[in-house]
Amino acid sequence: MISKTIKFLDVVTATTTSDPVNIEGCVKMTLQFIRADHSAGSTSFAVSVSQDGVNWVTYNKLIANVINAIAEGLVRVAASSLASATSKMYSMDLENDTYKWMRVTATETTDGTHSAIGVGLFVN
């Protein structure tokens, strides 16, 4: 197994979609969404996946890093909204899904800088 750090978005200052990243062979992916230089507004982060790099689908199964009761199971979301200078962590459910391509979109409202970093575990 090989661990790779991927900067999908690196301190962008407007609504931006990352370039597609090939994640073929990825068995685990954890993402950190970061908002900085906040004075007002928010940033919404979303992940899209594709098998051909042309036709994209919103990934609706980001696993949120939240506390929940054992009976509740994992909390899954389609997007992450940050309304202050903060960051949040999410994992992808690659135990049940396999994709060739992914990208991250940060949608800005008002101001701020936006970053998205992933760490993936890939088979050799």
BAKOLNU-461675 format. One record per residue (C-alpha): residue in three letters; z, y, x. Coordinates in nm, 4 decimals. Example, Ala and Ser with C-alpha at 12.3 -4.5 7.8 and 13.67 -1.06 7.14 Angstrom:
// BAKOLNU-461675
> r | w | v | u
> Ala | 0.7800 | -0.4500 | 1.2300;
> Ser | 0.7140 | -0.1060 | 1.3670;
***
This chain:
// BAKOLNU-461675
> r | w | v | u
> Met | 0.0000 | 0.0000 | 0.0000;
> Ile | -0.0774 | 0.3538 | 0.1122;
> Ser | 0.0981 | 0.6687 | -0.0109;
> Lys | -0.1193 | 0.9794 | -0.0487;
> Thr | -0.0174 | 1.3366 | -0.1312;
> Ile | -0.2788 | 1.5225 | -0.3361;
> Lys | -0.2802 | 1.8987 | -0.3970;
> Phe | -0.4609 | 1.9287 | -0.7273;
> Leu | -0.3877 | 2.3025 | -0.7607;
> Asp | -0.2471 | 2.5138 | -0.4776;
> Val | -0.0947 | 2.8480 | -0.5867;
> Val | -0.3714 | 2.9507 | -0.8286;
> Thr | -0.3344 | 3.2768 | -1.0228;
> Ala | -0.5481 | 3.2161 | -1.3317;
> Thr | -0.6360 | 2.9360 | -1.5708;
> Thr | -0.7874 | 2.6725 | -1.3410;
> Thr | -0.9029 | 2.3095 | -1.3514;
> Ser | -0.8795 | 2.1167 | -1.0257;
> Asp | -1.1700 | 1.9376 | -0.8699;
> Pro | -1.1858 | 1.5717 | -0.9765;
> Val | -0.9880 | 1.3344 | -0.7539;
> Asn | -1.0767 | 0.9676 | -0.7168;
> Ile | -0.7685 | 0.7601 | -0.8012;
> Glu | -0.9349 | 0.4186 | -0.8002;
> Gly | -0.6796 | 0.1667 | -0.6739;
> Cys | -0.3828 | 0.3894 | -0.7601;
> Val | -0.0878 | 0.1885 | -0.8928;
> Lys | 0.1656 | 0.4735 | -0.9180;
> Met | 0.1243 | 0.8507 | -0.9534;
> Thr | 0.4017 | 1.1072 | -0.9794;
> Leu | 0.3134 | 1.4718 | -1.0409;
> Gln | 0.5060 | 1.7928 | -0.9809;
> Phe | 0.3967 | 2.0996 | -1.1779;
> Ile | 0.5179 | 2.4305 | -1.0317;
> Arg | 0.5263 | 2.7844 | -1.1724;
> Ala | 0.6284 | 3.0738 | -0.9448;
> Asp | 0.6026 | 3.4563 | -0.9339;
> His | 0.7029 | 3.4661 | -1.3012;
> Ser | 0.7651 | 3.7911 | -1.4870;
> Ala | 0.6404 | 3.6939 | -1.8355;
> Gly | 0.4371 | 3.4281 | -2.0085;
> Ser | 0.4035 | 3.0599 | -1.9257;
> Thr | 0.1845 | 2.7921 | -1.7725;
> Ser | 0.0708 | 2.4797 | -1.9542;
> Phe | -0.0288 | 2.1878 | -1.7306;
> Ala | -0.2424 | 1.8994 | -1.8592;
> Val | -0.4075 | 1.5969 | -1.6977;
> Ser | -0.7549 | 1.4673 | -1.7816;
> Val | -0.8906 | 1.1249 | -1.6844;
> Ser | -1.2387 | 0.9784 | -1.6606;
> Gln | -1.4146 | 0.6571 | -1.5670;
> Asp | -1.7415 | 0.8280 | -1.4674;
> Gly | -1.6328 | 1.1755 | -1.3479;
> Val | -1.8444 | 1.3361 | -1.6216;
> Asn | -1.6779 | 1.2555 | -1.9553;
> Trp | -1.3119 | 1.3609 | -1.9599;
> Val | -1.0248 | 1.2681 | -2.1912;
> Thr | -0.6841 | 1.4369 | -2.2074;
> Tyr | -0.4205 | 1.1998 | -2.0707;
> Asn | -0.1534 | 1.1834 | -2.3425;
> Lys | 0.0935 | 0.9543 | -2.1670;
> Leu | 0.2623 | 1.1612 | -1.8971;
> Ile | 0.6101 | 1.0155 | -1.8624;
> Ala | 0.8638 | 1.2984 | -1.8693;
> Asn | 1.1572 | 1.3057 | -1.6297;
> Val | 1.4202 | 1.3492 | -1.9028;
> Ile | 1.7458 | 1.1874 | -2.0086;
> Asn | 1.7231 | 0.9700 | -2.3178;
> Ala | 1.9179 | 0.6903 | -2.4814;
> Ile | 1.8311 | 0.3372 | -2.3739;
> Ala | 1.6926 | 0.2506 | -2.7189;
> Glu | 1.4559 | 0.5487 | -2.7163;
> Gly | 1.2274 | 0.4221 | -2.4412;
> Leu | 1.0178 | 0.6500 | -2.2227;
> Val | 0.9288 | 1.0011 | -2.3403;
> Arg | 0.5529 | 1.0608 | -2.3146;
> Val | 0.3762 | 1.3948 | -2.3442;
> Ala | 0.0232 | 1.5348 | -2.3243;
> Ala | 0.1140 | 1.8587 | -2.1462;
> Ser | 0.3966 | 2.0399 | -1.9703;
> Ser | 0.4855 | 2.4016 | -2.0422;
> Leu | 0.6788 | 2.6077 | -1.7873;
> Ala | 0.8049 | 2.9503 | -1.8987;
> Ser | 1.0001 | 3.0536 | -1.5879;
> Ala | 0.9836 | 3.0101 | -1.2124;
> Thr | 1.0559 | 2.6375 | -1.2091;
> Ser | 0.9005 | 2.2950 | -1.1675;
> Lys | 0.8902 | 1.9670 | -1.3583;
> Met | 0.8121 | 1.6078 | -1.2596;
> Tyr | 0.6038 | 1.3525 | -1.4516;
> Ser | 0.4717 | 1.0035 | -1.3847;
> Met | 0.1545 | 0.8380 | -1.5091;
> Asp | 0.1613 | 0.4984 | -1.6798;
> Leu | -0.0699 | 0.3162 | -1.4399;
> Glu | 0.0949 | -0.0166 | -1.5141;
> Asn | -0.0982 | -0.0248 | -1.8420;
> Asp | -0.3973 | 0.1969 | -1.7591;
> Thr | -0.6605 | 0.2175 | -1.4869;
> Tyr | -0.8792 | 0.5229 | -1.4228;
> Lys | -1.1266 | 0.6181 | -1.1552;
> Trp | -1.0954 | 0.9979 | -1.1760;
> Met | -0.8317 | 1.2522 | -1.2708;
> Arg | -0.7921 | 1.6289 | -1.2647;
> Val | -0.5234 | 1.8807 | -1.3597;
> Thr | -0.5644 | 2.1998 | -1.5628;
> Ala | -0.3175 | 2.4891 | -1.5511;
> Thr | -0.3560 | 2.7281 | -1.8449;
> Glu | -0.1971 | 3.0646 | -1.7706;
> Thr | -0.0482 | 3.3012 | -2.0252;
> Thr | 0.0219 | 3.6483 | -1.8771;
> Asp | 0.1028 | 3.5946 | -1.5068;
> Gly | 0.2467 | 3.3706 | -1.2363;
> Thr | 0.1193 | 3.1278 | -0.9751;
> His | 0.0556 | 2.7642 | -1.0548;
> Ser | 0.0539 | 2.4513 | -0.8407;
> Ala | 0.0171 | 2.0806 | -0.9104;
> Ile | 0.0985 | 1.8194 | -0.6481;
> Gly | 0.0729 | 1.4428 | -0.6852;
> Val | 0.1963 | 1.1544 | -0.4780;
> Gly | 0.0095 | 0.8327 | -0.5422;
> Leu | 0.0606 | 0.4790 | -0.4220;
> Phe | -0.2734 | 0.3078 | -0.3589;
> Val | -0.3660 | -0.0506 | -0.2792;
> Asn | -0.5365 | -0.0889 | 0.0589;
***
